[in-house]
Amino acid sequence: MDSACKNCRLIIVQGSVCPICGSTALTTKWSGYVVVLNAEKSEIAKKLEIKANGTYALNING
């Protein structure tokens, strides 16, 4: 199961460190996701305060 960063919500497929924020606080208890292809122009990314392209969890449960 993929992990999500508790700080920035990036979904991590491999490893134990978030490549965006450097956090090691990861969880497998997340639900829903959004894929951001152009963070600079995306209205959804702005609302979710996402600054980099990637796949992000919508809800972190643990």
C-alpha positions as CSV (number, residue, x, y, z in Angstrom):
1,M,0.0,0.0,0.0
2,D,1.2,3.5,-0.8
3,S,2.0,6.0,2.0
4,A,1.0,9.6,2.2
5,C,3.0,12.4,3.8
6,K,1.2,13.7,6.9
7,N,2.7,17.2,6.3
8,C,2.1,17.9,2.6
9,R,-0.2,14.9,1.7
10,L,2.0,13.7,-1.2
11,I,1.4,10.0,-2.0
12,I,4.7,8.1,-1.7
13,V,5.1,4.9,-3.8
14,Q,8.7,4.0,-2.7
15,G,10.9,5.1,0.2
16,S,10.3,6.5,3.7
17,V,11.0,10.2,3.1
18,C,8.8,12.7,1.3
19,P,10.6,14.1,-1.8
20,I,8.7,17.4,-1.5
21,C,9.0,18.4,2.1
22,G,11.6,15.9,3.5
23,S,9.3,14.6,6.2
24,T,9.5,11.0,7.5
25,A,5.9,11.3,9.0
26,L,4.1,8.9,6.6
27,T,0.9,7.0,6.9
28,T,-1.0,4.3,5.0
29,K,-4.3,5.5,6.4
30,W,-5.4,7.9,3.8
31,S,-8.4,8.1,1.4
32,G,-9.1,9.8,-1.9
33,Y,-6.6,11.5,-4.1
34,V,-6.0,14.2,-6.6
35,V,-3.4,14.3,-9.4
36,V,-2.0,17.8,-10.0
37,L,-0.3,18.2,-13.4
38,N,0.2,22.0,-13.4
39,A,0.3,23.3,-9.8
40,E,0.9,26.9,-10.9
41,K,-2.3,27.1,-13.0
42,S,-4.6,24.7,-11.2
43,E,-7.4,26.2,-9.2
44,I,-7.7,23.0,-7.2
45,A,-4.0,23.1,-6.3
46,K,-4.4,26.6,-5.1
47,K,-7.4,25.7,-2.9
48,L,-5.5,22.7,-1.4
49,E,-2.3,24.8,-1.0
50,I,-0.4,22.4,-3.3
51,K,2.7,24.0,-4.8
52,A,4.3,21.1,-6.7
53,N,3.0,18.6,-9.3
54,G,2.2,15.1,-8.0
55,T,-0.5,12.8,-6.6
56,Y,-1.9,13.9,-3.2
57,A,-4.2,12.3,-0.6
58,L,-7.4,14.2,0.1
59,N,-7.9,12.8,3.6
60,I,-5.2,11.7,6.1
61,N,-6.7,9.4,8.8
62,G,-3.7,8.5,10.8
